[in-house]
Amino acid sequence: MMQHLITLPILLPLLAGIILLLPPCGKNLIIRRWTAMFMALLTLIASTVLLQQLLQGGPIVYAIGTWQPPFGIVLYADPLAVLLTILTSFLTLVTTIYASRGDDKKGSFYHPLTHFLLMGVNGAFLTGDLFNLFVFFEVLLIASYALLMHKTDKQTTKAALHYVVLNLVGSSIFLIALGILYGVLGTLNMADLATKVAQLQGDDIYLAKIGGLLLLIVFALKAALLPLHLWLAATYSRAMPAVAAQFAVMTKVGIYAMMRVFTMIFGDNAGELSGMATTWLWPLALVTLVVGAVGVLASEDLRRLTANLVIVSVGTLVAMVALNNEQATAVAIYYLLHSTVGCAAMFLVADLIGLQRGKVQDRLVNSRSVAEPKLLGICFVLCAIALAGLPPLSGFIAKLWLLDAAWESNVAWVFWPIYLIVSLATLVALSRAGTSLFWHDNPQQDEQFEDAVYAGKRRSFAVLLMLAVPVLMTVFAAPLTEVSQHAAATLHNTQVAVDTVFALAKGQ
């Protein structure tokens, strides 16, 4: 029975999406909200139990319909993949709670779409072959297209159009890359690819390299890596806040795909194709960090500033991926969890601030005070401390671990100055934002809060729930770093994945 557990992070959101479209959920908003929250919680619990099973017994492979690999569809769960399904399920649960205060009424089918998005993201993390990675990419993208159009206006429509066109181009490149790799290697199962890619000879090596580099372009587009990052700031800053918070994990799907493909397939055992992505990823990651920092400093509102912080986190993560060793991957996993939740929380806080400042919303200009300065001030400070990497929250632990990983990899001379300057720029930008939003207010306009929208219990609970994560990541830093190291070791031990998949094929 437990072997079927791996399917639940995909099947539960699919079931939820269908239930939420049918009566009585489809007709009654109250029932729909509670059902959406319950199913998201159920998915989170299933993912957590799955992680416990993996830590005790190792990776799990599941052949859908008992069709055996390499030609049947397989799901593959290791600690890295399941940690990310836990993260995605948690974000979906919290944003559903937040949106249930009224944002879910601003467009059609919000709750079913969030669960279809959850299904696509979880499927991308758990799939064991490249074609189904493409399929789940399409599922999550189609759901994200529709979610972007919630609370639509002219600027949102323009940003959504750019997002759709770019991703359609990315999907086309993805299919071409899959066609090349299948033509050369005769399989798209990741474990099978890992065994065959080192045996290539002659012109097949160059064809496989072309296929791999096309995949790199696709993953860089999904991750918003420079120069394919221009869509992100406009798209995330214009999306509905609950949607933007849930989208904080979307760029991580691209980074996860880089980790999986360029460690497992084109990793150390790939012969002449070993480390083919490192040459490109390292300089692009550093430039992405710098460009993200410039965007943070130049941002004119808090939501765009947060969107640029997502770009900074992408540059940091890809730099660790480019180092291609266990320690760098472990710190990347810890930082990924921290930065995703931190940015998601800041999107929600920016929305609450904007709802209480009248026409200027969350723009970083002098205006009237917010109606709830203590609550929003504390939330903003906690977010800022976490994202700037200041003690005592998890961002500081991640920052020290990042610097140590760079030192151990002998790249401290280039990574340290860039990363520390970017960190300083982030701190300056967040300090400036806090000063504009909470200190340089206009007392003459403070007497009227008639049009202010108060946070309310449900929104406050959602934000505080999100902000509890950096605190808990600090309190439980030791066990969490052990899990991150275990996940990194499993990812880099390609032979474990190959043996697990082919043991299933042999019926062992």
C-alpha positions in Angstrom: 0.0 0.0 0.0 2.8 2.4 0.9 4.3 2.2 -2.6 1.2 4.1 -3.9 2.0 7.0 -1.6 4.2 8.6 -4.2 1.2 9.2 -6.4 -0.8 11.2 -3.8 1.0 14.6 -4.2 -0.2 14.4 -7.9 -3.6 12.7 -7.6 -4.9 14.6 -4.6 -4.6 18.1 -6.4 -6.1 16.5 -9.5 -9.0 15.2 -7.5 -9.4 18.5 -5.7 -9.5 20.4 -9.0 -12.3 18.1 -10.3 -14.3 18.2 -7.1 -14.0 22.0 -6.9 -15.6 22.3 -10.4 -18.6 20.1 -9.6 -21.6 20.7 -7.3 -21.9 21.5 -4.5 -18.4 23.1 -4.5 -18.9 24.7 -7.9 -22.0 26.5 -6.7 -21.2 27.4 -3.1 -18.2 29.6 -2.4 -18.0 28.8 1.3 -17.9 25.0 0.6 -15.4 25.6 -2.2 -13.0 27.5 0.1 -13.1 24.9 2.9 -12.7 22.0 0.4 -9.7 23.8 -1.3 -8.0 24.3 2.1 -8.8 20.7 3.2 -7.4 19.2 0.0 -4.2 21.4 0.1 -3.7 20.3 3.8 -4.2 16.7 2.8 -1.6 17.0 0.0 0.8 18.6 2.5 0.3 15.7 4.9 0.8 13.1 2.2 4.0 14.7 1.0 5.3 14.9 4.6 4.6 11.2 5.2 6.3 10.4 1.9 9.4 12.3 3.0 9.5 10.3 6.3 9.3 7.0 4.2 12.2 8.2 2.0 14.5 9.1 4.9 14.0 5.7 6.3 14.1 3.5 3.2 15.7 5.4 0.3 14.3 6.6 -3.1 11.0 5.1 -4.4 10.2 4.3 -8.0 6.6 3.7 -9.1 5.6 2.3 -12.6 2.2 3.8 -13.6 -0.1 1.0 -14.8 2.8 -1.5 -14.1 4.4 -0.6 -17.4 8.0 -1.1 -16.6 10.9 1.3 -17.3 12.5 2.5 -19.5 9.4 2.7 -21.8 6.7 2.9 -19.2 5.8 6.1 -17.3 7.6 6.1 -13.9 7.5 8.4 -10.9 10.8 8.8 -9.0 10.8 10.3 -5.4 14.0 11.2 -3.6 14.3 13.6 -0.6 15.0 16.6 -2.9 11.8 16.1 -5.0 9.6 15.5 -1.9 11.0 18.5 0.0 9.9 20.6 -2.9 6.4 19.0 -3.1 6.1 19.9 0.7 7.1 23.4 -0.1 4.6 23.8 -2.9 1.7 22.2 -1.0 2.4 24.6 1.9 2.4 27.6 -0.3 -0.9 26.5 -1.9 -2.5 26.0 1.5 -1.4 29.4 2.9 -2.3 31.3 -0.3 -5.7 29.6 -0.4 -6.3 30.8 3.2 -5.2 34.3 2.2 -7.3 34.4 -1.0 -10.4 33.1 0.9 -10.8 36.6 2.5 -12.2 37.8 -0.9 -9.5 37.7 -3.6 -10.9 34.4 -4.9 -14.1 36.3 -6.0 -12.2 38.5 -8.4 -12.0 35.9 -11.1 -13.4 32.6 -12.1 -12.2 29.2 -10.9 -9.4 30.4 -8.6 -9.5 27.4 -6.4 -9.6 24.7 -9.1 -6.8 26.4 -10.9 -4.5 26.6 -7.9 -4.9 22.8 -7.4 -4.2 22.1 -11.1 -1.1 24.3 -10.7 -0.1 22.3 -7.6 -0.6 19.1 -9.6 1.6 20.3 -12.4 4.4 21.5 -10.1 4.4 18.3 -7.9 4.3 16.2 -11.1 7.4 18.0 -12.4 9.2 17.3 -9.2 8.3 13.6 -9.1 8.5 12.5 -12.7 11.2 10.1 -13.7 11.4 10.9 -17.4 11.9 13.9 -19.6 8.7 13.7 -21.7 6.5 13.7 -18.6 8.5 16.6 -17.3 7.4 18.4 -20.4 3.8 17.3 -19.8 3.7 18.6 -16.3 5.4 21.8 -17.4 2.5 22.3 -19.7 -0.1 21.5 -17.0 1.4 24.1 -14.6 1.8 26.7 -17.3 -1.8 26.4 -18.5 -3.1 26.8 -14.9 -0.7 29.8 -14.4 -1.9 31.5 -17.6 -5.5 31.4 -16.3 -4.4 32.5 -12.8 -2.5 35.5 -14.1 -5.8 36.8 -15.7 -7.5 37.0 -12.3 -8.3 40.6 -11.3 -7.3 41.5 -14.8 -6.6 45.0 -16.1 -4.7 46.5 -19.0 -1.2 46.1 -17.5 -1.9 42.6 -16.2 -3.1 41.5 -19.6 0.0 42.9 -21.2 2.3 41.1 -18.7 0.3 37.9 -19.1 0.6 38.1 -22.9 4.4 38.4 -22.7 4.4 35.5 -20.3 2.3 33.2 -22.5 4.3 34.0 -25.7 7.6 33.4 -24.1 6.5 30.1 -22.5 5.0 28.9 -25.8 8.4 29.5 -27.4 10.0 27.6 -24.5 7.7 24.7 -24.9 8.5 24.5 -28.6 12.3 24.4 -27.8 11.6 21.8 -25.2 9.9 19.5 -27.7 12.8 19.9 -30.2 15.3 19.0 -27.5 13.3 15.9 -26.5 13.2 14.9 -30.2 16.9 15.2 -30.6 17.7 13.3 -27.4 15.2 10.5 -28.2 16.6 10.2 -31.8 20.1 9.9 -30.5 19.6 7.8 -27.3 16.3 6.0 -28.0 14.9 6.8 -24.5 13.7 9.7 -22.4 13.8 7.9 -19.0 16.3 9.8 -16.9 17.9 6.7 -15.4 18.2 5.1 -18.8 19.6 8.3 -20.3 22.2 8.5 -17.5 23.5 5.0 -18.5 23.5 5.6 -22.2 24.8 9.1 -22.6 28.4 8.1 -21.6 28.4 5.4 -24.4 27.8 7.9 -27.2 30.4 8.1 -30.0 31.1 10.3 -33.0 28.5 12.8 -34.2 26.0 11.5 -31.7 27.9 13.3 -28.9 27.4 16.6 -30.7 23.7 15.9 -31.3 23.2 15.0 -27.6 25.1 18.2 -26.6 22.7 20.3 -28.8 19.7 18.6 -27.1 21.2 19.2 -23.7 21.9 22.9 -24.4 18.4 23.4 -25.7 17.1 21.9 -22.4 19.3 24.4 -20.6 17.7 27.3 -22.5 14.2 26.0 -21.6 15.1 25.6 -17.9 16.8 29.0 -17.8 13.6 30.6 -19.2 11.5 28.9 -16.5 14.0 29.9 -13.8 14.2 33.5 -15.1 18.0 33.3 -15.5 19.7 36.2 -17.4 19.1 37.0 -20.2 15.7 35.2 -20.1 14.6 37.0 -16.9 12.9 40.1 -18.3 9.4 38.7 -18.1 9.5 38.0 -14.3 9.3 41.4 -12.6 6.4 42.6 -14.7 4.5 39.3 -14.5 4.8 38.7 -10.8 4.3 42.4 -9.8 1.0 42.5 -11.8 -0.4 39.2 -10.7 -2.9 39.0 -7.8 -0.9 38.9 -4.6 -2.0 35.3 -3.6 -1.1 34.2 -7.1 2.3 35.9 -7.0 3.0 34.3 -3.6 2.2 30.8 -5.1 4.3 31.7 -8.2 7.3 32.2 -6.0 8.0 28.4 -6.4 7.6 28.5 -10.2 11.1 29.6 -10.9 12.4 26.8 -8.6 10.9 24.3 -11.0 13.4 25.4 -13.6 16.2 25.3 -11.1 15.1 21.8 -9.9 15.1 20.6 -13.6 18.7 21.9 -13.9 19.8 20.1 -10.8 18.1 16.8 -11.9 19.2 16.8 -15.6 22.7 18.2 -15.3 23.6 16.1 -12.3 21.9 12.8 -13.1 22.1 12.7 -17.0 25.0 15.1 -17.8 26.8 14.8 -14.5 30.2 13.4 -13.6 29.5 10.0 -15.3 28.5 11.5 -18.7 31.8 11.0 -20.4 32.6 13.8 -22.9 29.3 15.6 -22.0 30.2 15.7 -18.3 29.6 19.2 -16.8 28.4 20.7 -20.1 26.2 23.2 -18.4 28.7 24.5 -15.8 30.6 26.7 -18.3 27.4 28.6 -19.0 25.7 28.5 -15.6 28.5 30.1 -13.5 28.9 33.4 -15.4 25.2 33.7 -16.1 24.4 33.2 -12.4 26.8 35.9 -11.3 25.4 38.4 -13.8 21.9 37.5 -12.8 22.8 38.3 -9.2 24.1 41.8 -10.2 21.1 42.6 -12.5 18.7 41.4 -9.8 20.3 43.7 -7.3 20.1 46.7 -9.7 16.4 45.9 -10.2 15.9 45.8 -6.4 17.5 49.2 -6.0 15.5 50.7 -8.9 12.1 49.3 -7.9 9.4 51.9 -7.4 7.0 49.7 -5.5 7.2 46.9 -3.0 5.8 44.2 -5.2 8.3 44.9 -8.0 11.1 45.0 -5.4 10.0 41.5 -4.2 9.9 40.2 -7.8 13.5 41.4 -8.3 14.4 39.6 -5.0 13.1 36.4 -6.7 15.7 37.1 -9.5 18.4 37.6 -6.9 17.5 34.2 -5.4 17.6 32.6 -8.8 21.1 33.9 -9.4 22.2 32.6 -6.0 20.7 29.2 -6.5 22.1 28.7 -10.0 25.6 29.7 -8.8 25.4 26.8 -6.3 24.1 24.5 -9.0 27.1 25.5 -11.2 29.5 24.4 -8.4 28.1 20.9 -8.9 29.2 19.3 -5.6 27.3 17.9 -2.6 27.9 20.8 -0.2 26.8 23.4 -2.7 23.7 21.4 -3.6 22.8 21.0 0.1 23.1 24.8 0.8 21.1 25.4 -2.4 18.2 23.2 -1.1 18.2 25.0 2.3 18.4 28.5 0.6 15.7 27.5 -1.9 13.2 26.7 0.9 14.0 29.8 2.8 14.0 32.3 -0.1 10.8 30.9 -1.7 8.8 31.3 1.5 10.4 34.7 2.3 9.5 36.1 -1.1 6.0 34.7 -0.9 5.4 36.3 2.5 6.7 39.6 1.2 4.2 39.5 -1.7 1.3 39.1 0.8 2.7 41.8 3.1 3.0 44.2 0.1 -0.7 43.6 -0.7 -1.8 44.4 2.8 0.3 47.6 2.9 -1.1 48.6 -0.5 -4.7 48.1 0.7 -4.2 50.6 3.5 -2.3 53.4 1.7 -5.0 54.6 -0.7 -4.2 55.5 -4.3 -0.4 55.2 -3.9 -0.8 51.6 -2.8 2.6 50.0 -2.2 4.6 52.6 -4.2 7.8 53.7 -2.3 6.7 57.3 -1.9 5.7 59.5 1.0 2.0 59.1 1.7 -0.4 58.5 4.5 0.2 55.9 7.2 -1.1 52.4 7.1 -4.1 51.7 9.3 -2.4 48.8 11.1 1.2 50.0 11.6 2.2 47.5 14.3 1.0 44.4 12.6 2.3 45.3 9.1 5.5 46.9 10.5 6.4 43.7 12.4 5.5 41.5 9.3 7.6 43.8 7.0 10.6 43.8 9.4 10.5 40.0 9.7 10.4 39.6 5.9 13.2 42.1 5.4 15.4 40.4 8.0 14.9 37.0 6.4 15.4 38.2 2.8 18.4 40.4 3.6 20.1 37.5 5.4 20.4 39.2 8.8 20.6 37.3 12.1 18.8 35.6 13.7 16.6 34.2 11.0 17.3 31.4 8.5 18.6 33.9 5.8 21.7 34.5 7.9 22.3 30.7 8.3 21.9 30.3 4.5 24.2 33.2 3.8 27.0 31.8 6.0 26.6 28.4 4.4 26.7 29.8 0.9 29.9 31.7 1.6 31.4 28.5 3.1 30.4 26.4 0.1 32.1 29.0 -2.2 35.2 28.9 -0.1 35.4 25.1 -0.2 35.0 25.3 -4.0 37.9 27.8 -4.4 35.6 30.4 -6.1 35.4 32.7 -3.0 37.5 35.3 -4.8 34.8 36.0 -7.3 31.6 34.9 -5.5 32.2 36.6 -2.1 32.5 40.2 -3.3 29.6 39.9 -5.7 27.3 38.2 -3.3 28.2 40.5 -0.4 27.7 43.6 -2.5 24.3 42.2 -3.7 23.4 41.5 0.0 24.3 45.1 0.9 22.2 46.4 -2.0 19.3 44.2 -0.8 19.6 45.6 2.7 19.7 49.2 1.4 16.7 48.7 -0.8 14.6 47.1 1.9 15.6 49.8 4.4 14.6 52.5 2.0 11.3 50.7 1.4 10.6 50.4 5.1 11.5 54.1 5.6 9.2 55.2 2.8 6.3 52.9 3.8 6.3 53.4 7.6 8.4 56.5 8.6 8.0 59.1 5.9 4.2 59.1 6.1 2.0 62.3 5.9 0.3 62.9 9.2 -2.1 65.3 7.6 -3.7 62.5 5.8 -3.8 60.1 8.7 -7.2 60.9 9.9 -9.0 59.1 7.1 -8.9 55.4 6.9 -12.4 55.0 5.5 -11.1 53.3 2.3 -8.5 51.2 4.1 -9.0 47.5 3.9 -7.9 45.9 7.2 -6.0 42.7 7.2 -8.6 40.7 9.2 -8.0 37.4 11.0 -7.7 35.2 8.0 -5.2 37.3 6.1 -3.2 37.9 9.2 -3.1 34.2 10.1 -1.9 33.4 6.5 0.9 35.9 6.7 2.0 34.9 10.2 1.9 31.2 9.1 4.2 32.0 6.2 6.5 34.1 8.5 6.7 31.2 11.0 8.8 29.2 8.5 12.0 31.3 8.7 11.7 31.2 12.5 11.2 27.4 12.5 14.0 27.0 9.9 16.3 28.7 12.4 15.1 26.8 15.5 15.4 23.4 13.6 18.4 24.4 11.5 20.4 21.3 12.6 18.0 18.6 11.5 17.0 20.6 8.4 20.6 20.9 7.3 21.0 17.2 7.8 18.0 16.5 5.6 19.4 18.9 3.0 22.7 17.2 3.0 21.0 13.8 2.7 19.0 15.1 -0.3 22.1 16.4 -1.9 24.0 13.2 -1.4 21.1 11.2 -2.9 20.9 13.5 -5.9 24.7 13.3 -6.7 24.7 9.5 -6.2 23.4 8.8 -9.7 24.0 5.0 -9.4 21.3 4.9 -6.6 18.7 6.3 -9.0 19.8 4.0 -11.8 19.8 0.9 -9.6 16.4 1.8 -8.1 14.7 2.3 -11.5 16.2 -0.9 -13.1 15.5 -3.0 -10.0 11.9 -2.2 -10.7 12.3 -3.1 -14.3 13.7 -6.5 -13.3 10.9 -7.1 -10.8 13.2 -7.0 -7.8 
